[in-house]
Amino acid sequence: MRVAVLGLVALMVAGCGGSVPLAAEDEPVRVGAIISQTGVYATLGDDMETAMRLYLDDHSGLLGGRPARLVVADDASSPEIGAEQARKLIDGGADVLTGLIASPVAVSVVKEAAGNTPVVIANAGADQLGGPGVFRVSYTNRAHGYAAGRYAAEHYAGQDVVLMASGYSAGVETLDGFAEGYGTGPLKRILTPFGGPADLEPYLARIPRGARLLYAFYAGGEAIAFVKAFKRFGDARVKLLACQNLADEDVLRAVGRDAEGMVSVGLWSPALENPDNVAFVARWRARTGRNPSAVALQSWDAMRLVDRAAAAGGDLTRALAGVGELDGPRGPFKLDAAHNPVQNWYVRQYQNGVNRIIATIPPP
């Protein structure tokens, strides 16, 4: 699946980047995907690339009815490398940039695109990301936490709630969103150093004895460490409400039954019962032999957004802004004035290998 970017860039039709009308109908739609193929997010990068290629395979290699060319570049989870790859893709004639797992990488890529080449973010949640040429099909960190806070306010009002996260921007912004959604007073926060420590049990020991709910944000390897530590913590009085990342498929495959019964809030689940999702999950399983992750779904939807916009023709940035509502595996969603999704959130409980839907949180 991983292909060196420089060889593929040489195959791209030469041309200047920027938000200009798409080329003639016999020219391909050129999609530059900046993905973490190495580094801490490589597993998620695999899902991202697989989903994008699966979308093209499922649509006969076409976007907007025209041949499409997907060029994948490795950002190595580095903002500096991400910016370098963005410049190469733009100089190679990319019509749109997409991918972008980590927020620091996404920030550097958006800056490099400079509003000239549209950027469709498939995962990064940093609240600061935005601009006329920036479109996001995942979520903002604030919205992620806010949905969980609304659910907690309905089911744990008046109880002691503790918030815990890795102490970097995504964790802090997500906890801020939760506090806003919960809205009933001060909440104790426990922040752990980003990238470590391996042992989180001393931090879990700081949870007050009277606490009844812990909302936690962790992703990737830190999420795996947290789930295992919480299982060892073993205080049945404290219920766990997890963020989407903490209960995504990459983590669940690693922790197995340690996640049994875990409740989380996310924008999607493989168990959603609608025709588009049943078809998407079946396609993914046929390709990989396992359930898709939320990153896979978001990457599929990034391609779907580009597909819809390319069909409109003309200036691609303007076409992306005019797409309106999209229907698909997660259910219908639309982009707001800042080009961020307005969507349902789902409360999921992990049971026998599946994140089953137990409640729906509609947009505020």
Summary of the structure (lengths in Angstrom):
residues: 364
radius of gyration: 20.1
end to end distance: 39.4
largest distance: 66.6
contacts: 1296
relative contact order: 0.14
helix: 40%
strand: 21%
